């Protein structure tokens, strides 16, 4: 099982993604303070692991995001795909960082 924790940024919401591989399907358990992500979690109980190789606009995961998320800069969709990728064994579970500052 792979566990990904997302601190989304200025909104202050926290999301935890648990992904567990089952062949080509990866089971997801997503919990979040964000109501929009909670709606997404209701739709994404399993994901086809091959979605990590598909164009973004052709994945079921991003279709579910389109129906539930209102903020296109939300980092949760990327985190879900990274969790699926690692759970399916396509990549090692390595941290991803986005840092922001002003100059």
C-alpha positions in Angstrom: 0.0 0.0 0.0 1.2 3.5 -0.8 0.1 6.5 1.3 0.3 10.0 0.0 -0.3 13.1 2.1 -1.2 16.4 0.4 -1.0 19.8 2.0 -2.9 21.7 -0.8 -1.6 25.2 0.0 -3.4 28.4 0.5 -6.8 26.7 0.9 -5.4 24.9 4.0 -7.0 21.5 3.1 -5.3 18.2 3.8 -5.9 15.1 1.8 -4.6 11.5 2.4 -4.6 9.0 -0.4 -4.1 5.3 0.2 -3.5 3.2 -3.0 -3.3 -0.5 -3.2 -2.6 -2.5 -6.4 -4.8 -5.3 -7.5 -3.5 -6.3 -11.0 -4.5 -3.6 -13.4 -6.9 -2.0 -10.9 -5.7 0.1 -8.0 -8.0 0.5 -5.0 -8.1 4.0 -3.6 -9.2 5.3 -0.2 -9.2 9.1 -0.2 -9.9 11.3 2.8 -9.9 15.1 2.8 -11.0 18.2 4.6 -12.1 19.5 1.2 -15.8 18.9 0.3 -14.9 18.8 -3.5 -12.2 16.2 -2.9 -14.7 14.2 -0.8 -17.0 14.1 -3.8 -14.1 13.0 -5.9 -13.3 10.2 -3.4 -16.9 8.9 -3.8 -16.3 8.3 -7.5 -12.7 7.1 -7.3 -12.8 3.8 -5.5 -10.7 2.0 -8.1 -8.6 3.3 -11.0 -7.2 1.5 -14.0 -3.4 1.6 -13.4 -2.8 2.2 -17.1 -4.4 5.7 -16.8 -0.9 6.9 -15.7 0.2 6.4 -19.3 -2.8 8.0 -21.0 -3.2 11.6 -22.0 -4.7 13.6 -19.1 -8.0 14.4 -20.9 -8.6 10.7 -21.6 -8.4 9.3 -18.1 -11.4 8.4 -16.0 -9.6 9.9 -13.0 -9.5 13.4 -14.7 -13.1 13.0 -15.9 -14.1 12.5 -12.2 -12.0 15.5 -11.3 -13.7 17.6 -13.9 -17.1 16.7 -12.4 -16.0 17.4 -8.8 -13.1 19.9 -8.5 -13.6 23.6 -9.2 -10.0 24.7 -8.7 -7.8 23.6 -11.7 -4.6 24.2 -9.8 -5.5 21.7 -7.1 -2.5 19.4 -6.5 -4.7 16.4 -5.5 -5.3 14.9 -9.0 -1.5 14.7 -9.6 -1.0 13.1 -6.2 -3.7 10.5 -7.0 -1.9 9.5 -10.2 1.4 9.4 -8.4 -0.1 7.1 -5.8 -1.6 4.9 -8.5 1.7 4.8 -10.3 3.6 3.7 -7.2 0.9 1.2 -6.0 0.9 -0.5 -9.5 4.7 -0.8 -9.4 5.4 1.5 -12.3 7.5 3.8 -10.1 9.0 3.9 -6.7 7.1 5.9 -4.0 9.2 9.1 -4.1 8.3 12.5 -2.7 7.3 15.2 -5.1 7.8 18.9 -4.0 6.3 22.1 -5.2 7.8 25.1 -3.5 6.6 28.7 -3.9 8.1 32.1 -3.1 8.0 35.6 -4.2 10.9 37.7 -5.5 
